[in-house]
Amino acid sequence: MLALPARLRSRAREQGRLDLLVNNAFALPEDLTTPKPFWEKPLSSWQMVDVGVRSNFVAAWHAAQLMVPNRSGLIVAISGYVGVT
């Protein structure tokens, strides 16, 4: 997971800037797709937050450090179906 920011920084240094970051990371545990109530599923399923939210935050944190000094760039966060209201 932490390899992405290192590659991101390296590439941005080569190009001289970073224009766009699109965040779309999520891991849905297989046991969450079974048709039973959420309270009957293991709490270990909460680890999906580590992949999705944490990865998005870490990548955006690194990207902002590259974009802000240039006063340029866009960070886009894409969510899954659960983001629909």
PDB file of N, CA, C and O in Angstrom:
ATOM      1  N   MET A   1       0.823  -1.191   0.000  1.00  0.00           N
ATOM      2  CA  MET A   1       0.000   0.000   0.000  1.00  0.00           C
ATOM      3  C   MET A   1       0.870   1.259   0.000  1.00  0.00           C
ATOM      4  O   MET A   1       0.508   2.235  -0.656  1.00  0.00           O
ATOM      5  N   LEU A   2       1.985   1.274   0.698  1.00  0.00           N
ATOM      6  CA  LEU A   2       2.810   2.469   0.771  1.00  0.00           C
ATOM      7  C   LEU A   2       3.722   2.632  -0.434  1.00  0.00           C
ATOM      8  O   LEU A   2       4.383   3.663  -0.559  1.00  0.00           O
ATOM      9  N   ALA A   3       3.779   1.646  -1.325  1.00  0.00           N
ATOM     10  CA  ALA A   3       4.612   1.764  -2.524  1.00  0.00           C
ATOM     11  C   ALA A   3       4.055   2.812  -3.481  1.00  0.00           C
ATOM     12  O   ALA A   3       4.819   3.459  -4.196  1.00  0.00           O
ATOM     13  N   LEU A   4       2.752   2.986  -3.506  1.00  0.00           N
ATOM     14  CA  LEU A   4       2.145   3.963  -4.410  1.00  0.00           C
ATOM     15  C   LEU A   4       2.666   5.368  -4.173  1.00  0.00           C
ATOM     16  O   LEU A   4       3.083   6.012  -5.135  1.00  0.00           O
ATOM     17  N   PRO A   5       2.668   5.888  -2.938  1.00  0.00           N
ATOM     18  CA  PRO A   5       3.183   7.244  -2.751  1.00  0.00           C
ATOM     19  C   PRO A   5       4.637   7.399  -3.187  1.00  0.00           C
ATOM     20  O   PRO A   5       4.997   8.452  -3.713  1.00  0.00           O
ATOM     21  N   ALA A   6       5.478   6.400  -2.989  1.00  0.00           N
ATOM     22  CA  ALA A   6       6.878   6.497  -3.421  1.00  0.00           C
ATOM     23  C   ALA A   6       6.947   6.614  -4.945  1.00  0.00           C
ATOM     24  O   ALA A   6       7.692   7.442  -5.469  1.00  0.00           O
ATOM     25  N   ARG A   7       6.179   5.794  -5.653  1.00  0.00           N
ATOM     26  CA  ARG A   7       6.149   5.868  -7.120  1.00  0.00           C
ATOM     27  C   ARG A   7       5.538   7.180  -7.585  1.00  0.00           C
ATOM     28  O   ARG A   7       5.980   7.774  -8.568  1.00  0.00           O
ATOM     29  N   LEU A   8       4.526   7.616  -6.870  1.00  0.00           N
ATOM     30  CA  LEU A   8       3.867   8.874  -7.200  1.00  0.00           C
ATOM     31  C   LEU A   8       4.841  10.039  -7.089  1.00  0.00           C
ATOM     32  O   LEU A   8       4.906  10.882  -7.983  1.00  0.00           O
ATOM     33  N   ARG A   9       5.589  10.092  -6.012  1.00  0.00           N
ATOM     34  CA  ARG A   9       6.572  11.158  -5.816  1.00  0.00           C
ATOM     35  C   ARG A   9       7.667  11.100  -6.880  1.00  0.00           C
ATOM     36  O   ARG A   9       8.065  12.131  -7.422  1.00  0.00           O
ATOM     37  N   SER A  10       8.145   9.907  -7.172  1.00  0.00           N
ATOM     38  CA  SER A  10       9.198   9.747  -8.165  1.00  0.00           C
ATOM     39  C   SER A  10       8.733  10.241  -9.537  1.00  0.00           C
ATOM     40  O   SER A  10       9.445  10.976 -10.222  1.00  0.00           O
ATOM     41  N   ARG A  11       7.549   9.833  -9.915  1.00  0.00           N
ATOM     42  CA  ARG A  11       6.996  10.223 -11.223  1.00  0.00           C
ATOM     43  C   ARG A  11       6.759  11.738 -11.288  1.00  0.00           C
ATOM     44  O   ARG A  11       7.034  12.375 -12.305  1.00  0.00           O
ATOM     45  N   ALA A  12       6.247  12.300 -10.192  1.00  0.00           N
ATOM     46  CA  ALA A  12       5.991  13.742 -10.160  1.00  0.00           C
ATOM     47  C   ALA A  12       7.300  14.518 -10.267  1.00  0.00           C
ATOM     48  O   ALA A  12       7.343  15.563 -10.915  1.00  0.00           O
ATOM     49  N   ARG A  13       8.360  14.024  -9.644  1.00  0.00           N
ATOM     50  CA  ARG A  13       9.663  14.690  -9.750  1.00  0.00           C
ATOM     51  C   ARG A  13      10.156  14.655 -11.193  1.00  0.00           C
ATOM     52  O   ARG A  13      10.705  15.638 -11.690  1.00  0.00           O
ATOM     53  N   GLU A  14       9.957  13.512 -11.868  1.00  0.00           N
ATOM     54  CA  GLU A  14      10.372  13.396 -13.275  1.00  0.00           C
ATOM     55  C   GLU A  14       9.624  14.402 -14.144  1.00  0.00           C
ATOM     56  O   GLU A  14      10.215  15.054 -15.005  1.00  0.00           O
ATOM     57  N   GLN A  15       8.330  14.520 -13.911  1.00  0.00           N
ATOM     58  CA  GLN A  15       7.480  15.388 -14.728  1.00  0.00           C
ATOM     59  C   GLN A  15       7.502  16.844 -14.255  1.00  0.00           C
ATOM     60  O   GLN A  15       7.141  17.751 -15.006  1.00  0.00           O
ATOM     61  N   GLY A  16       7.925  17.062 -13.017  1.00  0.00           N
ATOM     62  CA  GLY A  16       7.949  18.415 -12.476  1.00  0.00           C
ATOM     63  C   GLY A  16       6.670  18.842 -11.789  1.00  0.00           C
ATOM     64  O   GLY A  16       6.598  19.943 -11.243  1.00  0.00           O
ATOM     65  N   ARG A  17       5.647  17.975 -11.809  1.00  0.00           N
ATOM     66  CA  ARG A  17       4.386  18.309 -11.145  1.00  0.00           C
ATOM     67  C   ARG A  17       3.460  17.091 -11.126  1.00  0.00           C
ATOM     68  O   ARG A  17       3.727  16.068 -11.757  1.00  0.00           O
ATOM     69  N   LEU A  18       2.377  17.238 -10.390  1.00  0.00           N
ATOM     70  CA  LEU A  18       1.321  16.229 -10.366  1.00  0.00           C
ATOM     71  C   LEU A  18       0.015  16.957 -10.634  1.00  0.00           C
ATOM     72  O   LEU A  18      -0.344  17.871  -9.892  1.00  0.00           O
ATOM     73  N   ASP A  19      -0.694  16.572 -11.669  1.00  0.00           N
ATOM     74  CA  ASP A  19      -1.915  17.272 -12.067  1.00  0.00           C
ATOM     75  C   ASP A  19      -3.187  16.629 -11.529  1.00  0.00           C
ATOM     76  O   ASP A  19      -4.146  17.330 -11.207  1.00  0.00           O
ATOM     77  N   LEU A  20      -3.206  15.300 -11.428  1.00  0.00           N
ATOM     78  CA  LEU A  20      -4.451  14.619 -11.108  1.00  0.00           C
ATOM     79  C   LEU A  20      -4.181  13.357 -10.298  1.00  0.00           C
ATOM     80  O   LEU A  20      -3.275  12.585 -10.612  1.00  0.00           O
ATOM     81  N   LEU A  21      -4.978  13.159  -9.255  1.00  0.00           N
ATOM     82  CA  LEU A  21      -4.984  11.903  -8.504  1.00  0.00           C
ATOM     83  C   LEU A  21      -6.424  11.434  -8.453  1.00  0.00           C
ATOM     84  O   LEU A  21      -7.305  12.175  -8.017  1.00  0.00           O
ATOM     85  N   VAL A  22      -6.672  10.212  -8.892  1.00  0.00           N
ATOM     86  CA  VAL A  22      -7.994   9.611  -8.790  1.00  0.00           C
ATOM     87  C   VAL A  22      -7.901   8.480  -7.783  1.00  0.00           C
ATOM     88  O   VAL A  22      -7.212   7.485  -8.008  1.00  0.00           O
ATOM     89  N   ASN A  23      -8.597   8.642  -6.677  1.00  0.00           N
ATOM     90  CA  ASN A  23      -8.613   7.640  -5.609  1.00  0.00           C
ATOM     91  C   ASN A  23      -9.796   6.706  -5.786  1.00  0.00           C
ATOM     92  O   ASN A  23     -10.942   7.150  -5.854  1.00  0.00           O
ATOM     93  N   ASN A  24      -9.517   5.417  -5.860  1.00  0.00           N
ATOM     94  CA  ASN A  24     -10.572   4.428  -5.942  1.00  0.00           C
ATOM     95  C   ASN A  24     -10.017   3.107  -5.426  1.00  0.00           C
ATOM     96  O   ASN A  24      -9.685   2.214  -6.205  1.00  0.00           O
ATOM     97  N   ALA A  25      -9.920   2.994  -4.115  1.00  0.00           N
ATOM     98  CA  ALA A  25      -9.388   1.772  -3.518  1.00  0.00           C
ATOM     99  C   ALA A  25     -10.406   1.211  -2.535  1.00  0.00           C
ATOM    100  O   ALA A  25     -10.904   1.927  -1.666  1.00  0.00           O
ATOM    101  N   PHE A  26     -10.706  -0.056  -2.677  1.00  0.00           N
ATOM    102  CA  PHE A  26     -11.656  -0.685  -1.770  1.00  0.00           C
ATOM    103  C   PHE A  26     -11.499  -2.192  -1.877  1.00  0.00           C
ATOM    104  O   PHE A  26     -11.284  -2.730  -2.963  1.00  0.00           O
ATOM    105  N   ALA A  27     -11.606  -2.851  -0.767  1.00  0.00           N
ATOM    106  CA  ALA A  27     -11.566  -4.311  -0.753  1.00  0.00           C
ATOM    107  C   ALA A  27     -12.807  -4.807  -0.024  1.00  0.00           C
ATOM    108  O   ALA A  27     -12.955  -4.595   1.179  1.00  0.00           O
ATOM    109  N   LEU A  28     -13.684  -5.459  -0.746  1.00  0.00           N
ATOM    110  CA  LEU A  28     -14.906  -5.988  -0.147  1.00  0.00           C
ATOM    111  C   LEU A  28     -14.678  -7.453   0.221  1.00  0.00           C
ATOM    112  O   LEU A  28     -14.527  -8.301  -0.658  1.00  0.00           O
ATOM    113  N   PRO A  29     -14.653  -7.747   1.525  1.00  0.00           N
ATOM    114  CA  PRO A  29     -14.478  -9.143   1.929  1.00  0.00           C
ATOM    115  C   PRO A  29     -15.611 -10.011   1.387  1.00  0.00           C
ATOM    116  O   PRO A  29     -16.770  -9.597   1.353  1.00  0.00           O
ATOM    117  N   GLU A  30     -15.260 -11.192   0.975  1.00  0.00           N
ATOM    118  CA  GLU A  30     -16.241 -12.096   0.369  1.00  0.00           C
ATOM    119  C   GLU A  30     -17.417 -12.383   1.294  1.00  0.00           C
ATOM    120  O   GLU A  30     -18.549 -12.514   0.828  1.00  0.00           O
ATOM    121  N   ASP A  31     -17.167 -12.483   2.598  1.00  0.00           N
ATOM    122  CA  ASP A  31     -18.259 -12.812   3.514  1.00  0.00           C
ATOM    123  C   ASP A  31     -19.304 -11.694   3.628  1.00  0.00           C
ATOM    124  O   ASP A  31     -20.393 -11.928   4.152  1.00  0.00           O
ATOM    125  N   LEU A  32     -18.993 -10.498   3.152  1.00  0.00           N
ATOM    126  CA  LEU A  32     -19.988  -9.422   3.187  1.00  0.00           C
ATOM    127  C   LEU A  32     -20.988  -9.516   2.048  1.00  0.00           C
ATOM    128  O   LEU A  32     -22.018  -8.842   2.075  1.00  0.00           O
ATOM    129  N   THR A  33     -20.706 -10.335   1.055  1.00  0.00           N
ATOM    130  CA  THR A  33     -21.632 -10.468  -0.068  1.00  0.00           C
ATOM    131  C   THR A  33     -22.679 -11.561   0.160  1.00  0.00           C
ATOM    132  O   THR A  33     -23.592 -11.726  -0.649  1.00  0.00           O
ATOM    133  N   THR A  34     -22.550 -12.294   1.242  1.00  0.00           N
ATOM    134  CA  THR A  34     -23.534 -13.336   1.540  1.00  0.00           C
ATOM    135  C   THR A  34     -24.798 -12.696   2.103  1.00  0.00           C
ATOM    136  O   THR A  34     -24.719 -11.709   2.835  1.00  0.00           O
ATOM    137  N   PRO A  35     -25.962 -13.249   1.769  1.00  0.00           N
ATOM    138  CA  PRO A  35     -27.225 -12.652   2.208  1.00  0.00           C
ATOM    139  C   PRO A  35     -27.586 -13.000   3.654  1.00  0.00           C
ATOM    140  O   PRO A  35     -28.446 -13.847   3.895  1.00  0.00           O
ATOM    141  N   LYS A  36     -26.934 -12.353   4.604  1.00  0.00           N
ATOM    142  CA  LYS A  36     -27.309 -12.460   6.011  1.00  0.00           C
ATOM    143  C   LYS A  36     -27.156 -11.093   6.658  1.00  0.00           C
ATOM    144  O   LYS A  36     -26.443 -10.237   6.136  1.00  0.00           O
ATOM    145  N   PRO A  37     -27.809 -10.882   7.774  1.00  0.00           N
ATOM    146  CA  PRO A  37     -27.716  -9.583   8.453  1.00  0.00           C
ATOM    147  C   PRO A  37     -26.277  -9.262   8.848  1.00  0.00           C
ATOM    148  O   PRO A  37     -25.491 -10.164   9.139  1.00  0.00           O
ATOM    149  N   PHE A  38     -25.938  -7.982   8.856  1.00  0.00           N
ATOM    150  CA  PHE A  38     -24.561  -7.570   9.142  1.00  0.00           C
ATOM    151  C   PHE A  38     -24.094  -8.030  10.515  1.00  0.00           C
ATOM    152  O   PHE A  38     -22.907  -8.303  10.691  1.00  0.00           O
ATOM    153  N   TRP A  39     -24.984  -8.125  11.488  1.00  0.00           N
ATOM    154  CA  TRP A  39     -24.588  -8.518  12.842  1.00  0.00           C
ATOM    155  C   TRP A  39     -24.230  -9.996  12.944  1.00  0.00           C
ATOM    156  O   TRP A  39     -23.691 -10.433  13.961  1.00  0.00           O
ATOM    157  N   GLU A  40     -24.518 -10.755  11.919  1.00  0.00           N
ATOM    158  CA  GLU A  40     -24.140 -12.166  11.892  1.00  0.00           C
ATOM    159  C   GLU A  40     -22.835 -12.382  11.126  1.00  0.00           C
ATOM    160  O   GLU A  40     -22.401 -13.518  10.933  1.00  0.00           O
ATOM    161  N   LYS A  41     -22.227 -11.307  10.700  1.00  0.00           N
ATOM    162  CA  LYS A  41     -20.969 -11.383   9.949  1.00  0.00           C
ATOM    163  C   LYS A  41     -19.821 -10.988  10.872  1.00  0.00           C
ATOM    164  O   LYS A  41     -20.030 -10.241  11.828  1.00  0.00           O
ATOM    165  N   PRO A  42     -18.621 -11.474  10.603  1.00  0.00           N
ATOM    166  CA  PRO A  42     -17.493 -11.204  11.503  1.00  0.00           C
ATOM    167  C   PRO A  42     -17.063  -9.740  11.509  1.00  0.00           C
ATOM    168  O   PRO A  42     -17.125  -9.053  10.489  1.00  0.00           O
ATOM    169  N   LEU A  43     -16.630  -9.285  12.668  1.00  0.00           N
ATOM    170  CA  LEU A  43     -16.120  -7.918  12.784  1.00  0.00           C
ATOM    171  C   LEU A  43     -14.842  -7.719  11.983  1.00  0.00           C
ATOM    172  O   LEU A  43     -14.475  -6.582  11.684  1.00  0.00           O
ATOM    173  N   SER A  44     -14.167  -8.791  11.635  1.00  0.00           N
ATOM    174  CA  SER A  44     -12.942  -8.666  10.837  1.00  0.00           C
ATOM    175  C   SER A  44     -13.236  -8.029   9.475  1.00  0.00           C
ATOM    176  O   SER A  44     -12.323  -7.547   8.805  1.00  0.00           O
ATOM    177  N   SER A  45     -14.489  -8.027   9.074  1.00  0.00           N
ATOM    178  CA  SER A  45     -14.864  -7.390   7.806  1.00  0.00           C
ATOM    179  C   SER A  45     -14.579  -5.897   7.832  1.00  0.00           C
ATOM    180  O   SER A  45     -14.481  -5.274   6.775  1.00  0.00           O
ATOM    181  N   TRP A  46     -14.445  -5.314   9.007  1.00  0.00           N
ATOM    182  CA  TRP A  46     -14.173  -3.889   9.143  1.00  0.00           C
ATOM    183  C   TRP A  46     -12.817  -3.518   8.554  1.00  0.00           C
ATOM    184  O   TRP A  46     -12.552  -2.339   8.319  1.00  0.00           O
ATOM    185  N   GLN A  47     -11.955  -4.501   8.313  1.00  0.00           N
ATOM    186  CA  GLN A  47     -10.638  -4.235   7.730  1.00  0.00           C
ATOM    187  C   GLN A  47     -10.743  -3.593   6.352  1.00  0.00           C
ATOM    188  O   GLN A  47      -9.762  -3.038   5.857  1.00  0.00           O
ATOM    189  N   MET A  48     -11.908  -3.657   5.729  1.00  0.00           N
ATOM    190  CA  MET A  48     -12.088  -3.026   4.426  1.00  0.00           C
ATOM    191  C   MET A  48     -11.824  -1.529   4.517  1.00  0.00           C
ATOM    192  O   MET A  48     -11.436  -0.907   3.528  1.00  0.00           O
ATOM    193  N   VAL A  49     -12.031  -0.949   5.689  1.00  0.00           N
ATOM    194  CA  VAL A  49     -11.781   0.481   5.878  1.00  0.00           C
ATOM    195  C   VAL A  49     -10.295   0.772   5.722  1.00  0.00           C
ATOM    196  O   VAL A  49      -9.916   1.814   5.187  1.00  0.00           O
ATOM    197  N   ASP A  50      -9.452  -0.148   6.189  1.00  0.00           N
ATOM    198  CA  ASP A  50      -8.005   0.057   6.060  1.00  0.00           C
ATOM    199  C   ASP A  50      -7.591   0.190   4.608  1.00  0.00           C
ATOM    200  O   ASP A  50      -6.742   1.020   4.281  1.00  0.00           O
ATOM    201  N   VAL A  51      -8.166  -0.599   3.747  1.00  0.00           N
ATOM    202  CA  VAL A  51      -7.793  -0.538   2.338  1.00  0.00           C
ATOM    203  C   VAL A  51      -8.410   0.676   1.666  1.00  0.00           C
ATOM    204  O   VAL A  51      -7.716   1.417   0.970  1.00  0.00           O
ATOM    205  N   GLY A  52      -9.689   0.886   1.863  1.00  0.00           N
ATOM    206  CA  GLY A  52     -10.383   1.977   1.182  1.00  0.00           C
ATOM    207  C   GLY A  52     -10.060   3.354   1.713  1.00  0.00           C
ATOM    208  O   GLY A  52      -9.399   4.144   1.038  1.00  0.00           O
ATOM    209  N   VAL A  53     -10.520   3.652   2.917  1.00  0.00           N
ATOM    210  CA  VAL A  53     -10.380   4.999   3.466  1.00  0.00           C
ATOM    211  C   VAL A  53      -8.926   5.361   3.718  1.00  0.00           C
ATOM    212  O   VAL A  53      -8.484   6.445   3.339  1.00  0.00           O
ATOM    213  N   ARG A  54      -8.182   4.471   4.349  1.00  0.00           N
ATOM    214  CA  ARG A  54      -6.783   4.793   4.658  1.00  0.00           C
ATOM    215  C   ARG A  54      -5.959   4.981   3.391  1.00  0.00           C
ATOM    216  O   ARG A  54      -5.168   5.921   3.316  1.00  0.00           O
ATOM    217  N   SER A  55      -6.119   4.125   2.406  1.00  0.00           N
ATOM    218  CA  SER A  55      -5.363   4.259   1.162  1.00  0.00           C
ATOM    219  C   SER A  55      -5.683   5.562   0.449  1.00  0.00           C
ATOM    220  O   SER A  55      -4.789   6.242  -0.055  1.00  0.00           O
ATOM    221  N   ASN A  56      -6.965   5.906   0.411  1.00  0.00           N
ATOM    222  CA  ASN A  56      -7.359   7.166  -0.214  1.00  0.00           C
ATOM    223  C   ASN A  56      -6.755   8.356   0.518  1.00  0.00           C
ATOM    224  O   ASN A  56      -6.255   9.288  -0.112  1.00  0.00           O
ATOM    225  N   PHE A  57      -6.800   8.327   1.848  1.00  0.00           N
ATOM    226  CA  PHE A  57      -6.263   9.431   2.636  1.00  0.00           C
ATOM    227  C   PHE A  57      -4.752   9.563   2.449  1.00  0.00           C
ATOM    228  O   PHE A  57      -4.244  10.666   2.250  1.00  0.00           O
ATOM    229  N   VAL A  58      -4.035   8.442   2.512  1.00  0.00           N
ATOM    230  CA  VAL A  58      -2.572   8.476   2.372  1.00  0.00           C
ATOM    231  C   VAL A  58      -2.172   8.992   0.991  1.00  0.00           C
ATOM    232  O   VAL A  58      -1.275   9.827   0.881  1.00  0.00           O
ATOM    233  N   ALA A  59      -2.815   8.512  -0.045  1.00  0.00           N
ATOM    234  CA  ALA A  59      -2.480   8.973  -1.404  1.00  0.00           C
ATOM    235  C   ALA A  59      -2.796  10.457  -1.567  1.00  0.00           C
ATOM    236  O   ALA A  59      -2.007  11.195  -2.158  1.00  0.00           O
ATOM    237  N   ALA A  60      -3.949  10.905  -1.045  1.00  0.00           N
ATOM    238  CA  ALA A  60      -4.307  12.325  -1.144  1.00  0.00           C
ATOM    239  C   ALA A  60      -3.341  13.190  -0.343  1.00  0.00           C
ATOM    240  O   ALA A  60      -2.997  14.290  -0.774  1.00  0.00           O
ATOM    241  N   TRP A  61      -2.905  12.715   0.799  1.00  0.00           N
ATOM    242  CA  TRP A  61      -1.951  13.440   1.639  1.00  0.00           C
ATOM    243  C   TRP A  61      -0.648  13.686   0.879  1.00  0.00           C
ATOM    244  O   TRP A  61      -0.118  14.797   0.863  1.00  0.00           O
ATOM    245  N   HIS A  62      -0.150  12.624   0.253  1.00  0.00           N
ATOM    246  CA  HIS A  62       1.087  12.753  -0.527  1.00  0.00           C
ATOM    247  C   HIS A  62       0.880  13.643  -1.753  1.00  0.00           C
ATOM    248  O   HIS A  62       1.732  14.472  -2.072  1.00  0.00           O
ATOM    249  N   ALA A  63      -0.238  13.472  -2.431  1.00  0.00           N
ATOM    250  CA  ALA A  63      -0.512  14.264  -3.630  1.00  0.00           C
ATOM    251  C   ALA A  63      -0.630  15.750  -3.284  1.00  0.00           C
ATOM    252  O   ALA A  63      -0.117  16.597  -4.016  1.00  0.00           O
ATOM    253  N   ALA A  64      -1.292  16.068  -2.190  1.00  0.00           N
ATOM    254  CA  ALA A  64      -1.460  17.468  -1.802  1.00  0.00           C
ATOM    255  C   ALA A  64      -0.112  18.137  -1.552  1.00  0.00           C
ATOM    256  O   ALA A  64       0.063  19.317  -1.856  1.00  0.00           O
ATOM    257  N   GLN A  65       0.824  17.399  -1.007  1.00  0.00           N
ATOM    258  CA  GLN A  65       2.154  17.968  -0.764  1.00  0.00           C
ATOM    259  C   GLN A  65       2.857  18.318  -2.071  1.00  0.00           C
ATOM    260  O   GLN A  65       3.709  19.206  -2.101  1.00  0.00           O
ATOM    261  N   LEU A  66       2.509  17.634  -3.134  1.00  0.00           N
ATOM    262  CA  LEU A  66       3.083  17.937  -4.444  1.00  0.00           C
ATOM    263  C   LEU A  66       2.294  19.025  -5.168  1.00  0.00           C
ATOM    264  O   LEU A  66       2.872  19.811  -5.918  1.00  0.00           O
ATOM    265  N   MET A  67       0.986  19.076  -4.950  1.00  0.00           N
ATOM    266  CA  MET A  67       0.127  20.002  -5.683  1.00  0.00           C
ATOM    267  C   MET A  67       0.092  21.405  -5.077  1.00  0.00           C
ATOM    268  O   MET A  67       0.121  22.397  -5.806  1.00  0.00           O
ATOM    269  N   VAL A  68       0.032  21.492  -3.767  1.00  0.00           N
ATOM    270  CA  VAL A  68      -0.140  22.786  -3.106  1.00  0.00           C
ATOM    271  C   VAL A  68       0.978  23.774  -3.440  1.00  0.00           C
ATOM    272  O   VAL A  68       0.678  24.928  -3.744  1.00  0.00           O
ATOM    273  N   PRO A  69       2.248  23.376  -3.396  1.00  0.00           N
ATOM    274  CA  PRO A  69       3.292  24.344  -3.745  1.00  0.00           C
ATOM    275  C   PRO A  69       3.146  24.898  -5.176  1.00  0.00           C
ATOM    276  O   PRO A  69       3.530  26.037  -5.442  1.00  0.00           O
ATOM    277  N   ASN A  70       2.600  24.103  -6.076  1.00  0.00           N
ATOM    278  CA  ASN A  70       2.384  24.543  -7.461  1.00  0.00           C
ATOM    279  C   ASN A  70       1.055  25.266  -7.638  1.00  0.00           C
ATOM    280  O   ASN A  70       0.765  25.800  -8.708  1.00  0.00           O
ATOM    281  N   ARG A  71       0.245  25.277  -6.571  1.00  0.00           N
ATOM    282  CA  ARG A  71      -1.092  25.886  -6.629  1.00  0.00           C
ATOM    283  C   ARG A  71      -1.892  25.344  -7.807  1.00  0.00           C
ATOM    284  O   ARG A  71      -2.603  26.079  -8.492  1.00  0.00           O
ATOM    285  N   SER A  72      -1.758  24.047  -8.021  1.00  0.00           N
ATOM    286  CA  SER A  72      -2.401  23.411  -9.158  1.00  0.00           C
ATOM    287  C   SER A  72      -2.610  21.933  -8.859  1.00  0.00           C
ATOM    288  O   SER A  72      -1.823  21.331  -8.129  1.00  0.00           O
ATOM    289  N   GLY A  73      -3.648  21.352  -9.410  1.00  0.00           N
ATOM    290  CA  GLY A  73      -3.897  19.921  -9.272  1.00  0.00           C
ATOM    291  C   GLY A  73      -5.319  19.633  -8.834  1.00  0.00           C
ATOM    292  O   GLY A  73      -6.022  20.511  -8.336  1.00  0.00           O
ATOM    293  N   LEU A  74      -5.729  18.390  -9.028  1.00  0.00           N
ATOM    294  CA  LEU A  74      -7.076  17.963  -8.682  1.00  0.00           C
ATOM    295  C   LEU A  74      -7.013  16.578  -8.060  1.00  0.00           C
ATOM    296  O   LEU A  74      -6.345  15.684  -8.580  1.00  0.00           O
ATOM    297  N   ILE A  75      -7.712  16.406  -6.943  1.00  0.00           N
ATOM    298  CA  ILE A  75      -7.840  15.102  -6.293  1.00  0.00           C
ATOM    299  C   ILE A  75      -9.306  14.695  -6.399  1.00  0.00           C
ATOM    300  O   ILE A  75     -10.193  15.407  -5.928  1.00  0.00           O
ATOM    301  N   VAL A  76      -9.550  13.549  -7.020  1.00  0.00           N
ATOM    302  CA  VAL A  76     -10.902  13.033  -7.210  1.00  0.00           C
ATOM    303  C   VAL A  76     -11.039  11.740  -6.426  1.00  0.00           C
ATOM    304  O   VAL A  76     -10.223  10.830  -6.578  1.00  0.00           O
ATOM    305  N   ALA A  77     -12.062  11.653  -5.590  1.00  0.00           N
ATOM    306  CA  ALA A  77     -12.328  10.428  -4.836  1.00  0.00           C
ATOM    307  C   ALA A  77     -13.596   9.788  -5.377  1.00  0.00           C
ATOM    308  O   ALA A  77     -14.659  10.408  -5.396  1.00  0.00           O
ATOM    309  N   ILE A  78     -13.474   8.554  -5.811  1.00  0.00           N
ATOM    310  CA  ILE A  78     -14.607   7.826  -6.365  1.00  0.00           C
ATOM    311  C   ILE A  78     -15.077   6.838  -5.316  1.00  0.00           C
ATOM    312  O   ILE A  78     -14.268   6.132  -4.714  1.00  0.00           O
ATOM    313  N   SER A  79     -16.389   6.785  -5.094  1.00  0.00           N
ATOM    314  CA  SER A  79     -16.910   5.843  -4.111  1.00  0.00           C
ATOM    315  C   SER A  79     -17.712   4.762  -4.830  1.00  0.00           C
ATOM    316  O   SER A  79     -18.030   4.875  -6.014  1.00  0.00           O
ATOM    317  N   GLY A  80     -18.016   3.746  -4.098  1.00  0.00           N
ATOM    318  CA  GLY A  80     -18.813   2.659  -4.664  1.00  0.00           C
ATOM    319  C   GLY A  80     -20.294   2.962  -4.567  1.00  0.00           C
ATOM    320  O   GLY A  80     -20.694   4.093  -4.291  1.00  0.00           O
ATOM    321  N   TYR A  81     -21.089   1.957  -4.794  1.00  0.00           N
ATOM    322  CA  TYR A  81     -22.545   2.110  -4.790  1.00  0.00           C
ATOM    323  C   TYR A  81     -23.067   2.608  -3.439  1.00  0.00           C
ATOM    324  O   TYR A  81     -24.106   3.265  -3.379  1.00  0.00           O
ATOM    325  N   VAL A  82     -22.351   2.298  -2.362  1.00  0.00           N
ATOM    326  CA  VAL A  82     -22.811   2.705  -1.033  1.00  0.00           C
ATOM    327  C   VAL A  82     -22.814   4.222  -0.900  1.00  0.00           C
ATOM    328  O   VAL A  82     -23.439   4.750   0.020  1.00  0.00           O
ATOM    329  N   GLY A  83     -22.140   4.930  -1.785  1.00  0.00           N
ATOM    330  CA  GLY A  83     -22.124   6.385  -1.746  1.00  0.00           C
ATOM    331  C   GLY A  83     -23.371   7.009  -2.345  1.00  0.00           C
ATOM    332  O   GLY A  83     -23.533   8.228  -2.284  1.00  0.00           O
ATOM    333  N   VAL A  84     -24.260   6.206  -2.924  1.00  0.00           N
ATOM    334  CA  VAL A  84     -25.467   6.714  -3.553  1.00  0.00           C
ATOM    335  C   VAL A  84     -26.518   6.966  -2.464  1.00  0.00           C
ATOM    336  O   VAL A  84     -26.754   6.116  -1.606  1.00  0.00           O
ATOM    337  N   THR A  85     -27.133   8.130  -2.515  1.00  0.00           N
ATOM    338  CA  THR A  85     -28.180   8.427  -1.513  1.00  0.00           C
ATOM    339  C   THR A  85     -29.543   8.420  -2.136  1.00  0.00           C
ATOM    340  O   THR A  85     -30.538   8.648  -1.448  1.00  0.00           O
TER     341      THR A  85
END
